[in-house]
């Protein structure tokens, strides 16, 4: 028997553990009480000497099944061995120990117990017993488990949610730095989900997501993590999986989606998916980098025709371009928030000795160090990620404001050209926005010429027709930009009431030396005039080109040989005060 001094509790129990007084006190407690002998610690362990009624009621055991046995009768396969190790260490040091452990009742059912074990010594300081006070915390644990499940799983589908998916991916990357194994991340974006929502409503969309989640569960390996990342996007984390194995597994996923047929309220839908697959190889990966790579690969699958898998490769030039565009998205949004866009203009000069002044408005971004960022750097990303409507709105609002604030300049010019993207032609709110701005700034419509590209007009012909007619009723003019780039039939021009035809610069810049380009410019100019349109040649970069355009009878020229783009405010000041030129 140990002679170590008691730590907290000295022996104050009655001499007889079986006394009526003692049992009466212990049986009136709400917690289970268990008293064991002090030793041994090794097998079979301290024997149980006494337990109160609550212990028997909560565990289902009879006294004859408990007395003389060890507390290990409460342990089972799911009992946490690390908790038991913590308990044993405390017992060996004769320390008070409080732990939470999963125990077993007589019938094999489990319950959670929070218990505190305290050593009890006699009057001479020898430890004689352990007293364990045990409280059933099963309800609390179940509530905690439910909250934990809800925080890590999607409420609609029951799949792991994005937060838990990213957490598991982080753990995988940490392990990967130690063993350098190969894994994969699969990013799935459903292609026709919006059609289901638009046709049958969100109830149908939710039902389809639930059904499709069940389909995916059947084809995903048990060792992998299937998650709903949001909306109609899913992710699969494939552990210990070669690139070839990951592609086979992803192909099974795509086939399962293709074979799935959704029926709702008499409507039948086939759903496809674009999938990006990223191998996780080496130790340099980061979660943010993996998600960007997967997103880029998924969008590349969409660009290549949808309903396919695109595997990410670090040296993929198309994906490199996609990454650059994705990075521009946040920069564009920040520039809009911080009002870091700025307006430049380029003169459109008459080739027929007219003194009328025309300018085209161009947009730039001022960088964080006030460097001027050209449109070629950010407009492709804006087009791809549907940010052009926001940029067009900014340009229109700020152009109108500058014009009305500078009436002297406004009276000197014939008109200002503003570009409209194809996205703006199809945006349901753009027409009302433009009309509202005309009214707000009290600007005359004839001072504005909107430019739309040939490809945008052709692909949205009926929308373009309506758009043009409505704004022409306000006095606005229209120019068809980049004409000839699509090499389309001239026939559709009969349906578009445009005032100016801008000849695509790819024909103009080499027309002095290239007979075919010369013939194209000549042909477009003649057709434009027959249809009572004025013609404007772009990319006029030399006096030779300018002189040749005059010979052909082109009406206007625009390019670096005419005027290099300048800040709009500088042009306004120069027009008002020519001495500044």
Secondary structure as UniProt FT lines:
FT   TURN            17..18
FT   HELIX           20..27
FT   STRAND          32..37
FT   TURN            43..44
FT   STRAND          47..51
FT   HELIX           53..59
FT   HELIX           63..66
FT   TURN            67..68
FT   HELIX           71..74
FT   TURN            77..78
FT   HELIX           81..92
FT   TURN            93..94
FT   STRAND          97..104
FT   TURN            106..107
FT   STRAND          110..121
FT   TURN            123..124
FT   STRAND          127..136
FT   HELIX           138..152
FT   TURN            155..157
FT   HELIX           162..179
FT   STRAND          183..190
FT   HELIX           193..200
FT   HELIX           202..219
FT   TURN            222..223
FT   STRAND          225..230
FT   TURN            231..232
FT   STRAND          233..238
FT   HELIX           243..259
FT   STRAND          261..264
FT   TURN            265..266
FT   STRAND          267..270
FT   STRAND          273..280
FT   HELIX           287..303
FT   TURN            304..305
FT   STRAND          309..311
FT   TURN            314..315
FT   HELIX           317..337
FT   TURN            338..339
FT   STRAND          341..350
FT   STRAND          357..366
FT   TURN            368..369
FT   STRAND          372..373
FT   HELIX           375..384
FT   TURN            385..386
FT   HELIX           388..405
FT   HELIX           407..412
FT   STRAND          413..419
FT   HELIX           422..426
FT   TURN            428..429
FT   HELIX           430..441
FT   HELIX           445..447
FT   STRAND          448..453
FT   HELIX           454..459
FT   HELIX           461..472
FT   TURN            473..475
FT   STRAND          477..483
FT   TURN            484..486
FT   HELIX           490..495
FT   STRAND          500..503
FT   HELIX           505..508
FT   TURN            509..513
FT   HELIX           515..530
FT   TURN            531..532
FT   STRAND          534..537
FT   HELIX           543..552
FT   STRAND          556..557
FT   TURN            560..562
FT   STRAND          566..567
FT   HELIX           568..576
FT   HELIX           578..580
//
